[in-house]
């Protein structure tokens, strides 16, 4: 089951207080960006946040680990999507710990 457009829009809206949020369709599912860093994958209408120390601290005992797709490393599977303030806080903390995106290579002529 693929993620539907309404779900990804809802997730992006919930996280939007954290900064510039966008999403991009990839491999039939979505990558979720916060301030140009990929912070999560959205697969099968579920939010999989990249694991970081800050995210682990904020989530505490409520952490569920799961791979977003077969063969992937486990991510934090977030199920509290209605609490936008907390979701934005966790997303922002995750983005702060992730490295900046690598510059895109120029195409040769």
C-alpha positions in Angstrom: 0.0 0.0 0.0 1.5 3.3 -1.0 1.3 6.5 0.9 -1.6 8.8 -0.2 -1.2 12.5 -0.8 -3.5 13.5 2.0 -1.4 11.7 4.6 1.9 13.2 3.5 0.4 16.7 3.4 -1.0 16.1 7.0 2.4 15.1 8.2 4.2 18.0 6.6 1.6 20.4 8.0 2.1 19.0 11.5 5.9 19.4 11.3 5.8 22.9 9.6 6.3 24.9 12.9 9.8 23.4 13.0 11.0 25.1 9.8 10.9 24.7 6.0 9.2 21.4 5.3 8.9 19.8 1.9 8.5 16.3 0.6 9.5 14.5 -2.5 8.2 11.3 -4.0 10.9 8.7 -4.2 10.6 5.0 -5.2 6.8 5.2 -4.9 7.0 6.6 -1.3 8.2 10.0 0.1 11.3 11.5 1.7 10.4 14.3 4.2 12.8 17.3 4.4 13.2 19.8 7.1 15.4 22.8 6.2 16.7 20.8 3.2 17.8 17.8 5.4 16.1 14.4 4.9 14.7 13.7 8.4 12.2 11.0 7.7 10.6 8.6 5.2 6.9 8.2 4.8 6.0 4.7 3.6 2.6 3.0 3.7 1.0 5.9 5.5 3.5 5.7 8.3 6.2 8.1 9.5 9.7 6.8 9.9 12.0 9.3 11.5 15.8 9.0 11.2 17.2 7.8 14.5 19.3 10.3 16.4 20.4 10.8 20.0 18.1 13.8 20.4 15.2 12.0 19.0 15.8 9.1 21.3 15.9 11.4 24.3 12.7 13.2 23.4 10.8 10.0 22.6 12.0 8.2 25.7 10.2 4.9 26.4 7.7 5.4 23.6 10.2 4.5 20.8 9.2 1.9 18.3 11.9 0.8 15.9 10.9 -0.5 12.4 12.4 -0.5 8.9 10.5 1.8 6.5 10.9 -0.9 3.7 12.3 -4.4 3.5 16.1 -4.5 4.0 16.3 -1.0 5.5 17.9 -0.1 8.8 15.4 0.5 11.6 14.0 4.1 12.0 11.8 5.5 14.7 8.2 4.6 13.8 6.2 7.6 15.0 2.5 7.0 15.8 1.6 10.2 17.7 1.0 12.3 14.6 -1.9 14.4 16.1 0.4 16.2 18.6 1.9 18.6 16.1 3.9 20.6 18.7 5.7 17.6 19.9 6.2 16.2 16.4 7.7 19.5 15.3 10.0 19.5 18.3 11.2 15.9 17.6 11.7 16.7 13.9 13.7 19.9 14.7 15.9 18.1 17.2 16.5 15.4 14.6 17.4 17.9 11.9 19.9 19.6 14.2 21.8 16.4 14.6 21.9 15.5 10.9 24.8 16.7 8.7 24.0 19.3 6.0 23.2 18.0 2.6 26.0 17.4 0.2 26.3 19.9 -2.6 24.9 18.6 -5.9 27.4 17.8 -8.5 27.3 19.8 -11.7 26.5 18.0 -14.9 29.3 18.0 -17.3 28.6 19.3 -20.8 
